[in-house]
Amino acid sequence: MRLGLGISIPGTSGLVQAAFSPADLSPLLWLDAADTSTITESGGDVSQWDNKGSLGDFTQASAALQPTTGVTTQNSLNVIDFASDYLTSADAASAYNDLHNGEEYIVAAVVKFGTTADPDAVYGLFGDNGGGTASIGTSLFFDDRLALSRNERLFHQVTRGVSAQPSVANLSSDGFVTPNAFAVVSMFANPDDAVAADRSQFALNAGSLVANNTETYAVSASNSSYVMQVGALGNNSVPCTGSIAELVIVTGANATESNREQLRDYLNNKWSVY
């Protein structure tokens, strides 16, 4: 019996496709709220979320800023809820330099931004540049600020420490992200690509890639300005309100467009988002 490429099954004459796992891509970061063994909590307040990838875990010592677990589910799986909360990497600021120094990387996440239909706020998914162009690093966030004429947008930045001169500024059109609803957000990034639009491409669910970057400034080889955070952008800036179910970041040879699609499909099959 031949069912596809994969591992040999004794007693058959063919091969069976092995189940895909983010671990197959050797991720830097893999946070999975469905795996409750990775969550350290007390009374539902999360003090640590273990990274199943190659880098360190994420922690929050302040009880007032700890997200919560065991309350919300998606597809009957546990998620972590944020209410202006965030978690900080145990690693040094240099640990995620590959996300701003020109290395290719992919990101895939199941996330819900906000808890209302019109948040009129900005919420961080992850980052280590504090959300500002005068700092070095990267950030990915939801932006619904009426004062800036932004309505339900997704924004990816790669900054090099020079004010108003980012290497990447990929901002979606209005209405790209539906607040208070789970979505699969995925991204392919190559921050020093010679083609500006190819430096950052992100998608929502199974939608087309958005590539609105026009910046061509060089990337920085220096360390990130701040330690990486999940649910904020570094330096405790723009903390998240909403929910994060799973977040995966892969760099290097495995950071390909086909693997972005594979991660997207894996997340949707698991979390049943769209």
C-alpha positions in Angstrom: 0.0 0.0 0.0 1.5 3.4 -1.0 -0.1 6.4 0.7 2.6 9.0 0.1 6.1 10.0 1.1 7.0 9.4 4.8 8.0 6.6 7.1 7.9 2.9 6.5 5.1 1.0 8.3 5.9 -2.6 9.1 3.5 -5.0 7.4 2.8 -2.7 4.5 4.4 -2.5 1.1 4.6 1.2 0.9 5.1 4.4 2.9 2.8 6.5 5.1 3.1 10.2 5.5 4.4 11.3 8.8 2.5 14.0 10.7 4.0 17.4 10.3 5.2 19.2 13.5 6.8 22.7 13.9 9.6 20.8 15.5 10.5 19.5 12.0 11.6 23.1 11.1 13.9 23.5 14.2 12.1 26.8 15.3 13.7 29.4 17.4 10.4 30.0 19.1 7.4 27.7 19.5 4.9 28.6 22.1 1.9 26.3 22.3 -0.9 27.0 24.8 -2.7 23.7 23.9 0.3 22.0 25.5 -0.5 22.9 29.1 2.6 21.2 30.4 4.5 24.2 29.1 2.6 26.7 31.2 3.5 27.5 34.8 0.5 29.1 36.5 -1.0 29.8 39.9 -4.7 30.3 40.0 -4.7 30.7 36.2 -2.1 33.5 36.2 0.8 32.6 34.0 4.3 33.2 35.3 6.1 31.2 32.6 5.4 29.9 29.1 8.0 27.3 28.0 9.5 27.7 24.6 9.5 24.4 22.7 11.9 25.9 20.2 15.7 26.3 20.6 15.8 29.5 22.6 14.8 30.3 26.2 11.4 30.4 27.9 9.2 33.5 28.5 8.3 34.8 32.0 6.4 37.4 33.9 7.3 38.0 37.5 4.7 40.7 38.2 1.4 39.2 39.1 -0.4 42.3 37.8 1.0 41.7 34.3 0.6 38.0 34.1 -1.7 36.7 31.3 -4.3 34.0 32.2 -4.8 30.3 31.2 -7.6 27.8 31.5 -10.4 30.3 30.7 -10.7 30.5 26.9 -10.5 27.8 24.3 -10.4 27.6 20.5 -11.5 24.3 18.9 -11.6 22.9 22.5 -7.9 23.7 23.0 -6.5 26.0 25.7 -5.3 29.5 24.8 -3.6 32.2 26.9 -5.6 35.5 27.4 -3.9 38.8 27.7 -5.3 42.0 29.2 -2.5 44.5 28.8 -0.2 41.7 29.8 3.1 40.4 28.3 5.8 37.8 28.7 9.6 38.5 28.4 12.3 36.2 27.0 14.8 34.7 29.4 17.5 35.3 26.7 19.7 38.3 26.1 18.6 41.0 23.6 20.9 39.5 21.1 19.1 36.2 20.9 16.6 37.3 18.2 19.1 39.3 16.1 18.3 37.2 13.1 14.8 38.8 12.9 16.4 42.2 12.0 19.9 41.6 10.6 19.0 40.3 7.1 18.3 36.6 7.8 15.2 35.1 6.2 12.5 34.0 8.6 8.9 32.9 8.8 6.3 33.4 11.4 3.0 31.7 12.0 0.5 32.3 14.8 -3.0 31.8 16.0 -4.0 35.0 17.7 -7.1 37.1 18.6 -6.4 40.9 18.9 -8.7 42.8 21.2 -11.9 41.8 23.0 -14.3 44.3 21.4 -15.4 45.0 17.8 -13.6 48.4 17.7 -10.6 48.5 20.1 -9.2 51.8 18.9 -5.8 50.6 20.2 -2.5 49.1 19.2 -1.6 45.6 20.5 1.7 43.8 20.2 2.2 40.2 19.1 5.9 40.1 19.6 8.9 42.5 19.3 12.3 43.6 20.6 12.5 47.2 19.2 9.9 48.9 21.5 7.9 49.7 18.4 10.0 52.7 17.5 12.3 53.3 14.5 15.0 54.9 16.7 15.6 51.4 18.2 17.1 48.2 16.7 15.0 45.1 16.2 11.7 43.9 14.9 8.0 44.0 15.8 4.6 42.6 14.6 1.5 44.3 15.9 -2.2 45.1 15.3 -3.0 48.8 14.8 -6.6 50.2 15.1 -5.8 53.7 16.3 -8.3 56.3 15.0 -5.9 59.1 15.8 -3.5 57.8 13.2 -6.3 56.9 10.7 -5.5 53.2 11.0 -8.3 50.8 11.1 -7.8 47.1 11.9 -4.3 46.9 10.3 -1.4 44.6 10.7 2.1 46.2 10.8 5.5 44.5 10.5 8.6 46.7 11.2 12.3 46.0 11.1 14.2 48.9 12.5 17.9 49.8 12.5 18.3 52.5 15.1 17.8 55.5 12.9 14.7 57.5 13.5 12.2 57.4 10.6 14.5 55.1 8.6 13.3 51.5 9.1 14.5 48.7 6.9 11.0 47.3 6.7 7.6 48.9 7.2 4.9 46.6 5.9 1.4 48.0 6.8 -1.7 46.3 5.6 -4.8 48.2 4.3 -7.7 49.0 6.6 -10.0 46.1 7.7 -7.3 43.5 7.2 -7.7 42.0 10.7 -11.0 41.4 12.3 -10.7 42.3 16.0 -12.0 40.0 18.7 -11.8 36.9 16.4 -9.1 34.2 16.1 -7.0 34.3 12.9 -4.0 32.5 11.5 -1.3 35.2 10.9 1.7 34.1 8.9 4.6 35.9 7.4 7.7 35.5 5.3 10.5 38.1 5.8 13.8 38.8 4.2 14.7 42.2 5.6 17.6 43.0 3.2 16.1 41.7 0.0 17.0 43.9 -3.0 13.4 44.0 -3.9 11.8 46.2 -1.3 8.3 44.6 -1.5 9.9 41.1 -0.9 11.4 42.2 2.4 8.1 41.5 4.2 5.0 39.5 3.1 2.3 38.5 5.5 -1.1 36.9 5.2 -4.3 36.4 7.2 -5.7 32.9 7.2 -5.5 31.5 3.6 -5.5 35.0 2.1 -3.0 36.4 -0.4 0.3 37.7 0.8 0.5 41.5 1.5 3.8 43.1 0.5 3.5 46.9 1.0 7.0 47.7 2.1 8.8 50.3 0.1 11.7 51.0 2.5 15.2 50.2 1.2 17.4 51.3 4.1 20.2 48.8 5.2 19.6 46.5 8.1 21.6 46.6 11.3 24.1 44.1 12.4 23.9 45.3 16.0 22.1 43.7 18.9 18.4 44.3 19.4 17.6 47.3 21.6 15.5 45.3 24.0 14.8 41.7 25.1 12.2 39.9 23.0 8.6 40.0 24.3 5.4 38.1 23.5 2.3 40.2 23.9 4.4 43.4 23.7 7.1 44.9 21.5 10.1 45.1 23.8 10.6 47.6 26.6 7.1 46.7 27.8 5.6 48.7 25.0 2.0 48.4 23.6 1.0 45.3 25.7 -1.6 43.0 24.2 -5.2 42.6 24.9 -6.7 39.5 23.4 -5.5 35.8 23.1 -2.5 33.9 21.8 -3.0 30.2 21.1 0.3 29.3 19.3 3.3 31.2 17.9 6.1 29.8 15.8 9.2 31.6 14.4 11.7 29.8 12.1 14.9 31.2 10.7 17.6 30.1 8.2 17.3 27.3 5.6 13.9 26.2 6.8 12.4 29.7 6.4 10.8 29.1 3.0 7.5 30.1 1.5 6.4 26.5 1.3 7.2 26.0 5.0 5.2 29.2 5.8 2.2 27.6 4.0 2.8 24.3 5.8 2.8 26.0 9.2 -0.3 28.0 8.3 -2.1 24.8 7.4 -0.9 22.9 10.4 -2.2 25.7 12.7 -5.6 25.8 11.0 -6.0 22.0 11.1 -5.2 22.1 14.8 -7.1 25.2 15.9 -10.0 25.2 13.2 -9.8 29.0 12.6 -11.1 29.3 9.0 
